[in-house]
Amino acid sequence: MDLHSVMCVSDLARSLEWYGVFFGRAADEVIGEEHLWRVGENAYVVLDARDVRAARVGGSMVTFGLSSNEFDSALERFASHGVTHGAVETYSNGVQHVEVLDPDGNSLSLAALP
């Protein structure tokens, strides 16, 4: 199965910069006006700023499962680039979770197993 999670944004240039920091790299692929980051074998996060998506801007939510090392590295990268996030929570089963909002309010959460 393939997955394409579309993040509708209002300002493509601003979002490309922000998502570049979030993922630690530029988009892996550009198809037409959409910019794609590969996040799994057949899974992508897609930025779409076309007017046809305007009503959906800021309404997306996605959670990424990471290793503890990847989680810590992401938080360090965010801090070094001024990307803010919610409080890091640790659930009773040891999972760490944090919510990060893009400039439009789309929610990108990170979760790490202990």
Secondary structure by P-SEA (a helix, b strand, c coil): cbbbbbbbbccaaaaaaaaaaaaccccccccccbbbbbccccbbbbbbcccccccccccbbbbbbbcaaaaaaaaaaaaaaccccccccccccbbbbbbbbcccbbbbbbbbcc
